[in-house]
Structures are given as structure tokens and as C-alpha cells.
């Protein structure tokens, strides 16, 4: 039988208390949080910028195989150091040079292939970062729901303990209970208040972590949807991960890039052929006269030349061989990293499946434990009313029920997070696979195509501006990115 996701979230408290699941109107959904993180998480937006930088490496590699055109202008003016004569020599030159690489031994071709392979590796790394950011978002979302539920359980526990203390005090005044019973009730109430304070502190940490990951404070959060269908066994999880995990694809592309680096290094031993065309203009004016007479001569002309040059390296001090060996060693490194990545992905997929299955078992056990502790508490309370149980027995039963409720809430949280981690290990956590809707997707091919076509020396990007907005201070975005954020 296939394992399927469980519904958790705002239902955590209700399930632990045995109540109906409330529907929060106007609350932020998990989809809202995922869309906000996709658009404005700084880790993700920074990785996109890094990929755009890698795109330019491919453009740089292509530029090395394109023609170059240059111009030069010069002016030389003679100066008379003697006041008796007005002497001068003036020379004006101008020239233009065109150079066209015809053959570079495969250096440019292999450099372009290596750059393109690194671009592909960067895209896969972006996919991996996107998946991790979305998993972090789910975790932060579920942490807030879990901790709010635990705070609610502890608040209710404090109310119950306060009621017990009041009842115990009344019975002590009536002479039916001792001061020891009152002290026991008072101690449990203080313990309950301490647990509540600790739970509130944990909730604050979770809410701040949510704000760090998503970019906005968690207001009312709705229960998340049911997880997609998960694999039936660890072997299926492994097979899916091998086929879809972006880390494996990124490592394979890195090996390919390293192989082309070796070919590029080998090209340094090959001859290069370049076609050149030059056009030069010169005007030379010469004069030497006294202040009463003058004569001067002026010459000008231009020349044009075209030709082909062959550069044949004969000996470079062993540099090419060293560069080739270095590139080969780096290719070996990339191969070993690819194997290590594959092993890690397989291990993570199988471990994630095991963790998810374990959380399902914990949920079942916790549900049964809660039922049993609820029944036990009711029985102890009835027996205490009949004089068969002490106040301490009731307090212990209440504490055990609270423990079961907290365990169940935590188990439901852990199961949902583990299910999402399993999907990510299989390479299935991304904007498209999750069917998120909230604006345009980030397409890495847009910048790559622009960089590949760009041939102008004067084309630049606009001045960089932060995409991810601060969550504090005067620079905080006035609008809610859950609603108005744009994909970049």
C-alpha cells in the first residue's frame, strides 16, 4: 500500500483535543508562504544572481572567438626652446585595426562548451536551492503551527491546574483535604506555568524563523493541504531520486565542464591563425624659420594593409603540460564528487523514506496513548471523587494526558515535514511540481539567451537593487509580498 500524506496544521490542536478542525477565514495558507519565499527569499534570489553571473562566463568564452576592431589617434607637437626662432614639428596619425581569429586550436570551442556545461550545472544547483528553500518554508510554517498548538495546550493545562488548585483549597478549608494536597496542586500549577513560558519562548523563535525564511510575520496560518502521494518503498524513492534529484544532474554537468577544460588546456599547444587589416593615416608638418621669414613643408598620406599571421608555439617552458595535468586532476575531482553526490542523494532518499514511515507509526501510537490517557484521567477523577484516589493521582493523570497531546502534535508536525523532505530528496520539490500559482516563474533561460546574443561593448545591466526586502527598519517593503510580490 502506498504511503500518503497526512493533513496537519491548524488541525494539530483540534486533533490533540479531540475537537473538530476549525477553518480559519482569511488566513495565510501554506501555498501563500511558499509563493512568498519563492519570490523574495534572499538565499534564492542570490542564487539566481549567481547563475546570471555564470551565464556571462559563457558570453565571455564566445567573445574570445569574435573579431576585434580598434582605432588609435596620435598628435605630436614640437616645442621651440629658443626665442629667436619659431620652429615647430607637428605629426598627426590615425589608424584602425581589424583582427579576425581564424583558428585557435579548439581553445574557444572547448571553452564555450565548458562554460555552457557550468551554466547547466548552475541551473541544477538553482533547482536544489529552490527545493531547500521551499522545504525550509514548510518547516518554518509547520513549526509555528506546532508551537502555537503546544502553547494552546499548555494554556489550557494551566487553566485546569488553576481550577484544581481552587477546588483543592476549598476542600482544604472544608477539612476534607490536607495542606499537602494543596501544596501538590500549587507545585503542579507552577510547573505548568513554567512549561507555558518555555512553550511561548519556543513559539517566538519559530515565528522569527518564519519571518526570516518567508519575509513576513506569520499572522493567522491555515492548515496545510494533504501531501502528494509518496513512494511505496525505499527502492522507489531511490529510483525517483536518481532520475530527478538536481544535485546529481549538477555534479554530472560539472564533470562535463571539467572534461572540456582539459581540451581547452590542450589547445594551448596548438598554433593560432589570425587575419588582420590595418589602415593608417599620417600628416607631418615641419618648419624652421626666424621671426621675419618663414617656410614650412607638409606631408600626408595613408596606407592600408591586410594579412594573415600564424603563431606556432615551439616551447613554453612546460606550461601547457602543467595546465593539462592540472585540468585532468580537477576532472578527477569532479568525478569523485559526482560519485559522492550520488551516494549522498541515495542515502538521503532512503533515510527520508524511513523517517516518514517512522513518523506515521509515532502518530498511530500517540493517538492510542492519548485515548488511553484521556480514559485514565476520567477514571482517576471519578475515583478521586469517590475517595479512592489522591489529588496527586489526578495531577499525574492530567500531566500524562498533556504529554500525549504534545507528543501527538509534534508527531503530526514531524510527519508532514518528513514527507516534504522525502519529496525534496527525490527532486520533486519545485514551483512547477507543487503547482504553485502566484505570478510568473523565474526562467533562467531568459538571461542566458540575452547574454549569448549580446555583442555590444556598451550593454550593461541596470544598477543592482535588492530583491529580497528587509523585514525590519525603514527599508521594509510597505506591501505584503504574499499578495504583490513579483518573480525575478
Secondary structure, 3 states (H helix, E strand, C coil): CCCCCCCCCCHHHHHHHCCCCCCCCCCECHHHHHHHHHHHCHHHHHHHHHHHHHHHHHHHHHHCCCCEEEEEEEEEECCCCCCCEEEEEEEEEEEEEEEEEEECCCHHHHHHHHHHHHHHHHHHHHHHHHHHHHHHHHHHHHHHHHHHHHHHHHHHHHHHHHHHHHHHHHHHHHCCCCHHHHHHHHHHHHHHHHHHHHHHHHHHHHHHHHHHHHCCCCCCECCCCCCCCCCCCHHHHHHHHHHHCHHHHHHHHHHHHHHHHHHHHHHHHCCEEEEEEEEEEEEEEEEEEECCCCCEEEEEEEEEEEEEEEECCCCCCCHHHHHHHHHHHHHHHHHHHHHHHHHHHHHHHHHHHHHHHHHHHHHHHHHHHHHHHHHHHHHHHHHHHCCCCCHHHHHHHHHHHHHHHHHHHHHHHHHHHHHHHHHHHCCCCCCCCCCCCCCCCCCHHHHHHHHHHCCCCCCCCCCCCCCCCCCCCCCCCCCCHHHHCCCC
